[in-house]
Amino acid sequence: LQDPVMEVKEKTIEDMEEYLDMDINEDEEDEWEEEDA
């Protein structure tokens, strides 16, 4: 079984550039991920 957290981490790192490019809404995105999970 793969760690779902690892998948989310990879996705977050990939989108990290977008976050920094736009606004620092990492906390908001994290909430979405938690709700989706």
C-alpha positions as MATLAB code, in Angstrom:
seq = 'LQDPVMEVKEKTIEDMEEYLDMDINEDEEDEWEEEDA';
ca = [
       0.000    0.000    0.000;
       1.313    3.433   -0.950;
       1.240    6.246    1.583;
      -1.490    8.676    0.416;
       0.401   11.435    2.226;
       3.367   10.900   -0.098;
       1.128   11.348   -3.152;
      -0.293   14.560   -1.698;
       3.229   15.776   -0.872;
       4.362   15.201   -4.461;
       1.297   17.041   -5.771;
       1.871   19.884   -3.310;
       5.527   20.247   -4.347;
       4.433   20.332   -7.993;
       1.802   22.995   -7.298;
       4.150   24.831   -4.930;
       5.448   26.872   -7.875;
       1.883   27.922   -8.705;
       1.229   28.879   -5.068;
       4.365   31.037   -4.922;
       3.523   32.484   -8.346;
       0.001   33.445   -7.242;
      -0.762   33.929   -3.527;
       0.537   32.093   -0.467;
      -2.684   30.151    0.124;
      -1.010   26.888    1.119;
      -3.142   26.726    4.277;
      -6.362   27.152    2.266;
      -5.333   24.452   -0.214;
      -4.358   22.138    2.659;
      -7.894   22.471    4.049;
      -9.322   21.437    0.679;
      -7.031   18.405    0.508;
      -8.009   17.332    4.034;
     -11.726   17.659    3.233;
     -11.307   15.742   -0.042;
      -9.444   12.979    1.788;
];
